[in-house]
């Protein structure tokens, strides 16, 4: 038996992969330890999406190798997106994203002095529901519904890293959701590179055989029937693929939280075309209007990229104007990162970093003003809060408007509610991202 420490970097989708790796390692009889200085083997699950993520991944690998050099670690294994995209040298084993079922054997090999290198093309390889060890708080878990992406946005390397879009079979998803609910999970967060593509590769065959065509709306409706769940949250929905059926499911299903993440990336039509994004600013605005008409309380999150090659001041101003009109509940932004091998990397007219950074700051200042205004509109109203932990004078948690890790919190001074419980709170104060509530429990 070896002591293994696993470092998970990147997005929630990567975290689910790490949880599957932990399950495999524990199932083989090894012990998981959090302290790298105690580990015989260190596994680093990397992110290779943008430059800052790659730097973080390389630093984690270097840190693991330092433990090995000092003799406290016998082997370092690297898995995930960075190694899939570029490979990693000077480590004992290197896998890409298709590492399921391979790690237990790799640990035995590297401890025996052998090296392993396997960054084969991504395959349709799905984790069995019972194999995963959830590492998030016991009341919340991510539920992966797909892998890969076929959208081919000009700035994005994900299709080259993770391969084309592959929907996870519905029975596996429903089985895992039931297992999570039986284990006490009350919130599942659906994740995939694009949830709204779910089932697209099966639709022609299903239609030809007279069966109902698989879709995200159909999947979510079935998840809504799992009685142990309280919240079902949707992340990463492509705006032009939000169907009327999906809107009706969000509005009508009790367990589906009134929240949607629509990464728009830009609001100037010329830049959207250069990004190879489908739709237009008018189409996006109509989708959001339809969502709000069907579900007035829905919280809409989005992300934008600033400084895309060729972006002019006028085109950036259109983003600001769009944000002013739509008034998102949650907004994140990124400065464009030039990614090797992507179509955008071959474009000229690159925006100076200082200009792109200044645009980012302007957009985020506007987003904060709008977020504060929308939060203040909740003062005097009651919201349901999932309690998650303690502060110096009470507890804190999240409302339906807040996804784990990326959105705000609701502070509950004076409360002693149990973590993992749901309480009603009357909102008494608001800041740009967070709320303060009086617990009515």
C-alpha positions in Angstrom: 0.0 0.0 0.0 1.3 3.5 -0.9 0.3 6.9 0.5 -0.9 9.0 -2.4 -1.5 12.8 -2.4 -3.6 14.2 -5.3 -3.5 17.8 -6.3 -6.6 18.9 -8.4 -6.3 22.1 -10.5 -8.7 23.8 -12.8 -12.4 23.7 -13.3 -15.2 21.6 -11.6 -15.1 19.2 -14.5 -11.5 18.5 -13.7 -12.5 18.1 -10.0 -14.9 15.3 -11.0 -12.1 13.6 -12.9 -9.9 13.9 -9.7 -12.7 12.4 -7.6 -12.8 9.5 -10.0 -9.0 9.1 -9.7 -9.2 9.1 -5.9 -11.9 6.4 -6.0 -9.7 4.3 -8.2 -6.6 4.8 -6.0 -8.5 4.0 -2.8 -10.2 1.0 -4.5 -6.7 -0.4 -5.2 -5.9 -0.4 -1.5 -3.8 2.8 -1.4 -4.2 5.6 1.2 -5.0 9.2 0.2 -3.2 11.8 2.3 -3.6 15.6 2.0 0.0 16.4 3.2 2.3 16.0 0.2 5.3 15.7 2.6 3.9 12.4 3.8 3.1 11.0 0.3 5.0 8.1 -1.4 3.3 9.2 -4.7 2.1 12.7 -5.7 -0.5 12.9 -8.5 -1.1 16.3 -10.1 -4.3 16.7 -12.2 -3.4 19.7 -14.4 -5.3 22.4 -16.2 -4.0 23.6 -19.6 -6.8 25.9 -20.7 -5.0 29.3 -20.6 -1.5 30.6 -19.8 -2.2 31.4 -16.1 -3.6 27.9 -15.5 -0.6 26.3 -17.2 1.7 28.3 -14.9 -0.2 27.1 -11.9 0.0 23.5 -13.1 3.8 23.7 -13.8 4.4 25.2 -10.3 2.4 22.3 -8.7 4.5 19.8 -10.7 7.8 21.5 -9.7 6.6 21.5 -6.1 5.9 17.8 -6.3 9.3 17.2 -7.8 11.0 19.1 -5.0 9.4 16.7 -2.5 10.8 13.8 -4.6 14.3 15.3 -4.7 14.3 15.6 -0.9 13.5 11.9 -0.6 10.0 12.3 1.0 8.3 11.2 -2.3 9.2 8.3 -4.5 7.3 9.2 -7.6 5.3 11.9 -9.4 2.4 11.2 -11.7 0.9 14.0 -13.9 -2.5 13.7 -15.5 -5.1 15.9 -17.1 -5.4 18.7 -19.7 -1.8 20.1 -19.6 -0.2 16.7 -20.2 -2.8 15.9 -22.8 -2.0 19.1 -24.7 1.8 19.3 -24.3 3.1 16.3 -22.5 5.2 16.7 -19.4 8.8 15.5 -19.0 10.9 14.6 -16.0 8.1 12.9 -14.2 7.6 9.2 -13.5 4.2 8.8 -15.3 2.3 11.1 -17.6 -1.3 10.6 -18.7 -3.7 12.8 -20.6 -7.4 13.0 -19.7 -8.1 9.3 -20.5 -6.6 8.0 -17.3 -9.6 6.2 -15.8 -8.7 2.6 -15.0 -5.0 3.2 -15.5 -3.8 4.9 -12.3 -3.7 1.9 -9.9 -1.5 0.0 -12.3 0.7 3.1 -12.9 1.3 3.5 -9.2 2.6 0.0 -9.0 4.8 0.5 -12.0 6.4 3.8 -10.9 7.1 2.5 -7.4 8.8 -0.4 -9.2 11.1 2.0 -11.0 9.4 2.0 -14.4 8.2 5.1 -16.3 4.8 5.3 -18.0 3.7 7.7 -20.7 0.2 7.5 -22.2 -1.4 10.6 -23.7 -3.6 8.8 -26.2 -6.4 10.6 -27.9 -9.4 11.1 -25.6 -11.9 8.2 -25.7 -15.5 7.7 -24.7 -14.5 6.5 -21.2 -17.1 7.1 -18.4 -16.6 6.7 -14.7 -18.9 4.2 -13.1 -21.1 6.1 -10.5 -20.0 4.0 -7.6 -16.3 4.6 -8.3 -16.1 8.2 -7.4 -15.1 9.7 -4.0 -16.8 13.1 -3.7 -14.5 15.8 -2.2 -16.8 18.7 -2.0 -18.9 19.4 1.1 -21.3 16.5 1.7 -24.4 18.5 0.7 -23.1 19.6 -2.7 -21.6 17.7 -5.7 -20.8 18.3 -9.3 -22.5 16.0 -11.8 -20.6 15.6 -15.1 -22.9 15.1 -18.1 -20.5 15.2 -21.0 -16.9 15.6 -22.0 -15.2 17.4 -24.9 -16.6 20.1 -27.1 -17.5 20.5 -30.8 -18.2 24.3 -30.8 -14.7 25.2 -32.1 -14.7 28.8 -30.8 -11.6 30.5 -32.3 -9.9 31.3 -29.0 -10.4 27.9 -27.3 -8.1 24.8 -27.2 -10.6 22.6 -25.4 -11.7 20.6 -28.5 -8.0 19.8 -29.2 -7.4 18.9 -25.5 -10.5 17.0 -24.6 -11.7 15.9 -28.1 -15.2 16.3 -29.7 -18.3 16.5 -27.6 -19.4 13.2 -26.0 -22.6 12.9 -24.0 -22.5 10.7 -21.0 -25.2 8.0 -21.2 -28.4 9.1 -19.4 -28.6 5.9 -17.2 -25.2 6.6 -15.7 -26.1 10.2 -14.9 -29.4 9.3 -13.3 -27.8 6.4 -11.4 -25.0 8.7 -10.0 -27.5 11.4 -9.1 -29.6 8.9 -7.1 -26.5 7.6 -5.4 -25.4 11.1 -4.5 -28.9 11.9 -3.1 -28.9 8.7 -1.1 -25.5 9.7 0.4 -27.0 13.0 1.6 -26.1 15.4 -1.3 -28.8 18.0 -1.7 -27.4 20.2 -4.5 -26.1 18.8 -7.8 -24.4 21.2 -10.2 -24.5 19.9 -13.7 -21.2 20.5 -15.6 -19.9 19.9 -19.1 -18.2 22.1 -21.7 -21.7 22.9 -23.1 -24.7 21.4 -21.3 -27.0 22.3 -24.1 -25.3 20.0 -26.6 -26.3 17.1 -24.5 -27.5 14.1 -26.6 -26.9 15.7 -29.9 -24.9 12.9 -31.3 -27.7 10.4 -30.6 -30.6 12.5 -32.0 -30.6 11.4 -35.6 -30.6 7.7 -34.6 -33.3 8.2 -32.0 -35.6 10.1 -34.4 -35.1 7.4 -37.1 -36.2 4.7 -34.6 -39.2 6.7 -33.5 -37.9 7.3 -30.0 -37.9 10.6 -28.2 -34.7 12.5 -28.9 -32.4 12.9 -25.9 -31.9 16.5 -24.7 -30.7 18.5 -21.8 -34.4 19.4 -21.0 -35.4 15.8 -20.9 -32.4 14.9 -18.7 -33.1 17.7 -16.2 -36.8 16.8 -16.0 -35.8 13.2 -15.0 -33.3 14.5 -12.4 -36.1 16.6 -11.0 -38.0 13.4 -10.1 -35.2 12.3 -7.7 -36.8 13.1 -4.4 -33.6 13.3 -2.3 -32.3 16.3 -4.3 -33.2 19.9 -3.3 -31.3 22.0 -5.9 -30.3 21.2 -9.5 -28.1 23.9 -10.9 -27.1 24.4 -14.6 -23.7 25.6 -15.6 -22.2 26.3 -19.1 -25.2 26.6 -21.4 -24.6 27.9 -25.0 -27.0 30.8 -25.5 -28.3 29.9 -28.9 -29.1 26.3 -27.8 -31.4 27.3 -24.9 -34.6 25.9 -26.2 -38.2 26.7 -25.3 -38.4 23.2 -23.8 -35.4 23.9 -21.6 -36.8 27.3 -20.4 -40.1 25.5 -19.5 -38.2 22.9 -17.5 -36.2 25.5 -15.6 -39.4 27.5 -14.8 -41.6 24.5 -14.1 -39.4 22.0 -12.2 -39.4 22.6 -8.5 -35.9 21.2 -7.8 -34.3 23.2 -10.6 -32.9 26.4 -9.1 -33.8 29.5 -11.0 -30.2 30.1 -12.2 -28.5 29.7 -15.5 -24.9 30.3 -16.6 -24.8 31.6 -20.2 -21.2 32.3 -21.3 -21.7 35.0 -24.0 -18.1 36.0 -24.4 -18.9 39.2 -26.4 -21.7 41.4 -27.5 -20.4 42.9 -30.8 -21.5 40.9 -33.8 -18.2 41.3 -35.7 -16.2 40.1 -32.8 -18.6 37.2 -32.2 -18.1 36.1 -35.8 -14.3 36.4 -35.5 -14.6 34.2 -32.3 -16.7 31.7 -34.3 -19.5 32.1 -31.9 -23.1 31.5 -33.1 -25.8 34.0 -32.6 -25.7 37.8 -32.1 -26.2 40.4 -29.5 -29.9 40.6 -30.4 -30.3 36.9 -30.3 -28.6 36.7 -26.9 -30.8 39.5 -25.5 -33.9 37.7 -26.7 -32.9 34.5 -25.0 -32.3 36.3 -21.7 -35.7 38.1 -22.1 -37.4 34.8 -22.7 -35.8 33.3 -19.6 -36.9 36.2 -17.5 -40.4 36.3 -18.9 -40.9 32.6 -18.0 -39.1 32.8 -14.7 -38.9 36.4 -13.4 -36.7 35.5 -10.4 -34.0 33.7 -12.4 -30.4 34.7 -11.8 -28.4 35.0 -15.0 -24.6 34.6 -15.0 -22.3 35.2 -17.9 -18.7 35.7 -18.9 -17.0 38.0 -21.4 -13.6 38.0 -23.0 -12.0 41.4 -23.5 -9.0 42.2 -25.7 -9.8 39.7 -28.5 -7.6 40.3 -31.5 -8.9 43.3 -33.5 -11.3 44.5 -30.8 -11.7 48.2 -31.2 -12.8 50.7 -28.5 -16.2 51.0 -30.3 -16.7 47.2 -30.2 -15.8 47.1 -26.5 -18.2 50.0 -25.8 -20.9 47.8 -27.3 -20.2 45.2 -24.6 -20.6 47.9 -21.9 -23.9 49.0 -23.5 -25.2 45.5 -23.7 -24.3 44.9 -20.0 -26.1 48.1 -19.1 -29.2 47.0 -20.9 -29.3 43.3 -19.8 -28.1 43.9 -16.2 -26.7 40.5 -15.4 -27.0 39.1 -11.8 -23.5 37.6 -12.1 -20.7 38.5 -14.5 -17.2 37.4 -14.8 -14.6 38.5 -17.4 -11.2 37.3 -18.8 -8.5 39.1 -20.7 -7.9 37.3 -23.9 -5.2 34.6 -23.8 -3.4 33.7 -27.0 -3.5 29.9 -27.2 -1.2 28.0 -29.3 -2.8 26.1 -32.2 -6.1 28.0 -32.1 -7.4 30.0 -35.1 -7.4 33.2 -33.0 -3.7 32.8 -32.4 -3.1 33.4 -36.1 -5.0 36.7 -36.1 -3.1 40.0 -36.3 -4.1 43.3 -34.7 -3.5 42.0 -31.2 -4.8 44.3 -28.5 -2.0 45.6 -26.2 -2.1 43.9 -22.8 -2.4 47.2 -21.0 -5.4 48.2 -23.1 -7.1 44.9 -22.6 -6.5 45.1 -18.8 -8.0 48.6 -18.7 -11.1 47.3 -20.5 -11.3 44.4 -18.1 -11.3 46.8 -15.2 -14.0 49.0 -16.7 -16.2 46.1 -17.4 -15.8 44.7 -13.9 -16.5 48.1 -12.3 -19.8 48.3 -14.3 -20.6 44.7 -13.3 -20.1 45.5 -9.6 -22.4 48.6 -9.8 -25.2 46.5 -11.4 -24.6 43.6 -9.0 -24.9 45.9 -6.0 -28.2 47.3 -7.4 -29.7 43.9 -8.1 -28.6 42.7 -4.6 -30.2 45.7 -2.9 -33.5 44.9 -4.6 -33.5 41.8 -2.4 -33.5 43.8 0.9 -36.7 43.1 2.7 -37.3 39.8 0.8 -36.9 36.2 2.0 -34.6 33.8 0.3 -33.7 30.1 0.9 -30.1 29.6 2.0 -28.0 26.5 2.0 -25.9 26.9 5.2 -22.3 26.0 4.6 -20.2 27.2 7.5 -19.5 29.4 10.5 -18.2 33.0 10.8 -17.2 34.9 13.9 -20.7 35.9 14.8 -22.9 33.4 13.0 -23.1 31.3 9.9 -22.9 31.8 6.1 -24.3 30.0 3.1 -25.5 30.4 -0.5 -28.8 31.3 -2.0 -30.2 29.8 -5.2 -28.5 32.8 -7.0 -25.0 31.6 -5.9 -23.1 28.8 -7.5 -20.3 27.2 -5.4 -16.9 28.9 -5.4 -17.7 31.5 -8.1 -20.6 33.6 -6.8 -21.4 35.4 -3.6 -22.4 34.3 -0.1 -25.3 35.1 2.3 -24.1 35.9 5.9 -26.4 35.0 8.7 -25.2 36.8 11.9 -26.5 35.3 15.1 -27.5 32.0 13.4 -26.5 28.6 14.7 -28.1 26.6 11.8 -26.4 23.3 10.9 -24.1 23.2 7.9 -26.0 21.4 5.1 -29.4 22.6 6.3 -31.7 24.9 4.3 -33.1 28.0 6.1 -35.2 30.9 5.2 -33.5 34.3 5.6 -34.9 37.8 5.4 -32.3 40.0 3.6 -31.3 43.1 5.6 -28.2 44.3 3.8 -26.4 43.9 0.5 -22.9 44.5 -0.9 -21.6 44.0 -4.5 -21.4 40.3 -4.2 -22.7 39.2 -0.8 -25.9 39.5 1.2 -26.7 39.7 4.9 -29.8 38.0 6.2 -31.7 37.4 9.4 -32.2 33.7 9.8 -35.9 32.7 10.3 -35.2 29.3 11.7 
